[in-house]
Amino acid sequence: MASEILDTSRIRKLLFLGPKGSYSDFAKNKFINSFGLNCVSTNLKSISSVIKALKDENSEDIVAVIPIENSIEGIVRETLDNLASLKKEGYKIIAETTMNVEHALVGFAENKSEIKIVRSHPQALAQCKKYLQDNFSDSLIEEATLSTSAAIRSLSGNEKNIAAIGSIDCAKMYNVPVIENCINDETNNQTRFILLGKFLAPNTGNDKTSITFSTENKAGALNKILTILEEHQINMSYIDSRPSKKELGEYVFYIDIEGHITDEKVEKAFEQIKSLVKMFYIIGSYHSVD
């Protein structure tokens, strides 16, 4: 585990996914405001490119913001697959925050009947599928873009037959009128974002710890790990697995538990777990910020 407690005054650069006006951009602002960061922000096109940039710079002065989970679509696989690869450089999750995803139909059309094309990120289009079916004919063309922000930025007042799906804040940023708000098929749509850095977040008493590990491909191997957590009265809030990509039938597990790495019972449990696994990495101990 990183030995130094989070020192925000040393952070000079923040990397984040997507263009300005994306939900990642607004999540980034929440972290900046919460920690009082005074740093330069740089946006990148993909989660993998954010992770690669972290590895290339490998500095305690750099942090990054990426999405990890959506309440509708589930875990972000690209993020999960990349987290374990940060072990060598020592990057950890140092905070998380949740953003409400409230999609709006935006554009320069004066009436929805004018709209023949709707652009957005594929996930946003999927999350508004019923709305689009109920409000437009089968001839509506859905165009995929790299982000909701990119879709909104592409709109022109000269093309009133094209609309986009994205956030009201992004529409305001690019001076695009809002045609209709709250068009999500599911109203409780949230995305969780994480802040990565080479620090140990302080113990607040209301923390979460994320770990990843791989076991021998034997019956009962995972159950032994879960039994240790139960014996130490540690609540597990999330578990997932991904192929190790090294051997058929071998998996890497991801677990979230309640507590901080500096909690005595967590330390004791992890010491026991380490003796039973092939690989073990503490992805971070952290709390949620508003």
JOWO-V618237 format. One line per field, one symbol per residue. ss: DSSP state (H for helix, E for strand, C for the rest). A space follows every 50 residues. Layout:
ss = ???
//
This chain:
ss = CCCCECCHHHCCEEEEECCCCCHHHHHHHHHHHHHCCCCEEEEECCHHHH HHHHHHHCCCCEEEEEEEEECCCEECHHHHHHHHHHCCCCCEEEEEEEEE CCCEEEECCCCHHHCCEEEEEHHHHHHCHHHHHHHCCCCCEEEEECCHHH HHHCCCCCCCCEEEEECHHHHHHCCCCEEECCCCCCCCCEEEEEEEECCE CCCCCCCEEEEEEECCCCCCHHHHHHHHHHHCCCCEEEEEEEECCCCCCC EEEEEEEECCCCCHHHHHHHHHHHCCCCEEEEEEEECECC
//
